[in-house]
Amino acid sequence: MVVTRRELLRLAGAGVGAVAGWSLLTACGGAAPAGPVQGAGTGSPRRGGTVRLAFVGGGATESLDPLAAYSPADLARGQVAFDRLFTVAGGKITSALAVSAQPAPDARSFTLTLREGVTWHDGSPLVAQDVAFSLSQLTTQGRQFAAELPRTIDIPNVAVTGERTLRVPTLLPVGDPAGLLAAASMTVVKNGTTTFEAGTLVGTGAYRVVAFEPGRETRLARHDRYWGGAPNADELVILSVDDAQARVNAVRGGQADYASDIPYPLAKTGAGTDTLEVRTAGERQRTGYGFVLNTTKPLMADPRVRKALRLAVDRKALVDAVFLGYGEPGNDLFGHGAQYFADDIPVLGRDLDRARALLAEAGANGATLTIRSAEYETGLNSSTQLFVEQLRSLGLNAAAQIVGPAEYFDPGGIAAADALAFPLGPFPLSVIFNRSAAFPSLALRDPQLESALATAAATLDEGERARAWRTAQEVMADRGNWIVWGRGDVLSLTRKDLTGIEVRESAKYPYLGKAGFAG
């Protein structure tokens, strides 16, 4: 797909014209709109009402199966209809359906203990057999986003040892099993579930699905017996809206109360009315924006080429053009804001002469490469187009391959591209490294890295784990296949009285189980 300059401007944010209008307004003495408000709203949510929320969807590929979720709409829905064994809050692992995952002294198994008093939407209790069944489902096709668990857990030999306990043997030493399960977003479905259909599907979450139209909307009703406390809103409506400006228009037009991942120009133009506000999740929740290089390609397998591409990127130009001041340059590492993140590793400066020399040394002058992207999150496509232009200045025959969000994670498409535009928030580093290598074509085969990751996963010693994560990040900053050029604020447009939205895994698809209107 060839993207014109006009299309590039649109991709960079449909509010570009509005930004120009804002600049003219301020130049003429008009008051500039207030900046984004940090937080999730003020006041205590009242009981009742319907909350309508717009997220990027997955089109016809959307599914109610939480073990196959990938789009923000899928993930937001899955978090309130089902529950995970462990989740993430503030960059750290927290318990959910499981209260503990105790490793054995040799780290070759762990005992998983479930929370008491949890019931499914049909009133039946959560039991250990439900977890055993859910783990067994990971060995079926279509589970690529939890593929690390079958490589680590000896799933056929998982044993139920009590009503709420399981012994989980591992194929590799695991010193932090809670981190492993959180990294895989391990969600529990009821034992024996064979179909995922609205009206009959049961979960343990704060809401139950009552209607589902893939790529359009999901309606969920409150589950008053939720183990975490009864939700506030009577109903959630999750709208699948891929276009960022369309999400904004839905809120401004009254069709939605909340729009996730809105264009950065809106932070400049303002919410547009006194009843709405632009919110930011804050600096610690910034999303890392970058490109993951496909090291199965001979070009990207050469560390000299990878270093040349990192030296070629103009990080400040990308931050200024894509984030419009609501972000900062990145140091080629995902996970800013998470425990163990190496903040002190410096941002690599641009050096085109050195980049050209490395390309010449590698015999890569004039090489052809394709950067794959989708507007899975706001700004990915525009950053890809700008990155392509920067690579062309090196004499590389670079091209952007823009696809739809539903095609974005196609394994064949990813394997064929030289690089993939990739965003990741402040997840724990165990999540970061697993998700960035969810496909073999995006993994980095480096003995020192693999040794560090194995140590971080296996050790029971906190100090040794911290040192291992440090080594892993040093390898990635030196010769890795990540080009994390910036960290951008996560912005949303919302009704001022909407509150109770929590950031757990990601501010791009926050936890909605406590959402409601203040008053």
C-alpha positions, -999 to +999 in steps of 0.1 A: +000+000+000+014+034-010+005+062+014+005+097+000+016+128+019-020+137+024-027+103+039+004+106+061-010+138+076-043+121+082-025+091+098-005+114+120-038+125+135-071+136+120-069+166+142-040+182+123-063+209+109-076+214+144-041+219+157-036+246+131-068+262+143-056+261+179-023+278+169-042+305+151-065+310+180-037+314+205-018+337+181-049+360+180-050+361+218-075+333+224-070+312+255-052+279+250-072+249+262-060+233+294-037+203+291-047+167+297-059+159+332-039+131+349-059+103+366-091+083+362-117+109+373-127+122+406-156+114+429-171+080+440-190+062+413-228+059+419-247+027+413-265+023+380-263+036+344-247+024+312-211+032+304-201+031+267-165+029+258-147+029+224-115+009+217-096-003+187-112-035+176-102-066+157-130-066+131-146-100+122-117-118+140-129-106+174-137-135+198-152-139+232-125-165+239-102-147+263-073-171+255-073-158+219-078-121+226-054-096+210-071-063+201-077-036+228-114-042+225-109-079+230-086-073+260-108-047+277-138-070+274-119-101+285-107-084+317-142-077+329-159-110+318-131-132+330-103-130+355-066-139+353-046-159+378-023-129+383-024-095+368-003-064+367-008-031+386+018-003+388+043-024+369+042-052+395+025-086+397-007-088+418-029-117+427-063-122+411-079-157+410-047-171+425-034-160+458+000-176+456+023-196+433+049-211+455+080-225+437+096-257+449+132-255+463+145-268+429+123-244+410+111-273+388+075-271+399+052-247+419+020-250+440-008-228+428-034-218+454-067-203+443-088-176+460-117-187+482-153-176+475-150-171+437-181-182+417-188-183+380-216-163+366-239-194+368-232-196+406-209-226+406-176-223+425-142-218+409-122-250+414-087-262+406-100-283+377-110-251+359-074-240+360-061-274+348-086-272+319-076-237+310-040-246+309-048-276+287-064-252+262-031-235+256-018-265+237-045-261+210-041-241+179-046-203+179-031-196+212+001-178+200-002-151+227+002-175+255+027-198+236+054-194+262+035-214+288+035-247+269+073-242+264+077-237+301+049-256+319+046-294+317+009-291+310+000-328+305+014-335+340-004-307+359-020-323+389-051-311+409-041-317+446-072-301+463-103-282+456-083-250+452-047-262+448-026-276+419+009-289+415+023-274+383+056-291+370+078-271+347+100-280+318+125-253+328+133-239+362+109-212+372+117-190+402+089-165+397+058-185+386+034-156+393+054-135+369+054-162+343+016-165+345+011-128+345+034-125+315+012-149+296-020-131+307-032-165+319-070-163+320-093-190+335-122-204+316-147-229+331-139-266+328-155-281+298-161-249+279-163-256+242-181-226+227-179-188+234-213-173+227-231-144+243-258-154+267-244-188+275-208-180+282-199-178+319-168-162+335-158-151+369-155-114+361-174-083+372-196-084+341-212-111+319-216-109+282-252-106+270-247-095+234-218-096+210-213-084+174-176-089+164-160-057+152-190-036+163-200-038+200-203-060+231-229-055+258-221-067+293-244-068+324-233-064+360-225-095+380-236-086+416-219-116+432-184-107+419-157-118+443-140-084+440-172-065+450-203-056+430-196-033+400-210+002+398-226+005+363-256-016+354-242-022+319-210-018+299-211-013+262-177-018+245-176-003+210-150-015+184-139+016+165-106+013+147-103+050+135-090+073+163-109+103+151-141+082+149-136+073+186-133+110+194-164+119+173-184+091+191-177+108+225-183+143+212-215+132+196-228+114+227-226+078+213-198+070+238-187+082+272-150+073+268-126+069+239-093+052+243-060+060+226-070+093+210-049+114+186-023+136+202-035+168+185-066+166+206-045+174+237-037+206+219-072+215+207-089+205+240-120+184+247-143+207+229-169+211+256-171+217+294-187+183+300-157+164+285-120+162+293-088+149+278-070+126+303-035+113+304-024+081+323+008+099+333+045+096+327+049+062+344+022+047+321+038+060+288+038+034+260+071+026+244+069+030+206+094+012+184+102-013+158+111-050+163+135-062+137+130-097+121+163-114+128+153-144+107+160-122+077+198-121+067+198-083+067+184-080+102+205-109+115+236-088+111+242-068+144+260-041+123+228-034+103+207-034+135+231-008+150+230+013+119+192+014+120+193+025+156+218+052+147+198+064+118+166+071+136+159+107+145+142+102+178+135+138+185+119+143+151+096+113+157+087+124+192+079+159+180+059+148+150+040+119+165+036+128+202+034+166+198+052+171+230+034+145+250+063+121+252+100+117+252+128+099+233+134+062+241+166+043+249+157+012+227+142-006+257+106-014+263+092-013+299+098+022+311+080+025+345+084-012+353+104-028+381+141-035+370+138-011+340+173+003+332+165+041+331+202+049+332+210+034+298+213+065+277+193+074+246+214+067+215+222+098+195+217+101+157+249+095+137+243+091+100+280+089+091+286+059+115+253+043+103+265+045+066+298+031+076+282+001+093+259-005+064+289-005+040+308-028+063+279-052+062+275-050+025+240-036+030+241-003+010+209+002-010+193-029+007+155-033+004+135-036+036+098-035+045+084-021+078+050-035+087+025-014+107-012-010+115-029+017+135-033-008+163-024+021+185-024+058+177+007+070+159+021+036+147+014+043+111+027+079+110+059+069+129+065+041+104+062+064+075+086+089+091+110+061+100+109+049+064+118+084+052+148+085+076+160+052+063+158+063+028+182+092+037+207+064+042+202+051+007+181+022+019+152+011-003+127+012+027+090+009+023+060+009+047+035-019+046+003-006+062-023-032+070-055-032+091-055-040+128-072-074+120-042-084+098-015-069+120-006-101+139-008-125+110+022-148+115+029-151+078+028-113+073+051-107+102+076-133+091+077-118+056+085-082+068+119-070+079+105-051+109+072-046+128+060-014+144+055-024+180+041-006+211+044-019+247+035-002+280+051-004+314+046-042+318+069-062+340+100-072+321+090-108+321+059-097+301+079-074+279+104-100+268+078-127+263+054-105+243+080-089+221+091-125+211+057-140+208+066-148+172+099-166+163+106-140+137+106-112+163+129-130+188+166-123+192+189-154+193+218-143+215+235-166+239+241-139+265+206-127+263+191-162+265+213-170+295+202-138+313+165-144+306+168-180+318+185-168+350+158-141+356+131-167+351+147-195+372+164-179+402+148-177+436+172-149+446+159-113+441+194-098+438+204-123+411+171-117+393+178-079+392+213-085+378+200-108+352+174-083+340+201-057+339+223-079+317+193-086+293+187-049+288+223-041+283+224-068+255+193-053+239+207-017+241+240-028+226+230-053+198+193-061+202+166-060+177+145-033+193+144+003+181+124+020+209+125+055+196+101+071+221+076+069+249+042+085+244+015+095+268-017+074+268-045+099+262-083+094+264-113+115+258-140+111+284-170+125+302-158+145+332-181+125+355-169+091+344-147+076+371-134+043+384-113+033+354-082+016+365-049+009+348-037-026+352-019-041+323-021-011+300-038+023+299-046+014+263-072-011+275-078-003+312-097-023+337-134-013+335-148-034+364-152-004+387-163+022+361-193+044+368-205+079+369-198+102+399-227+118+417 
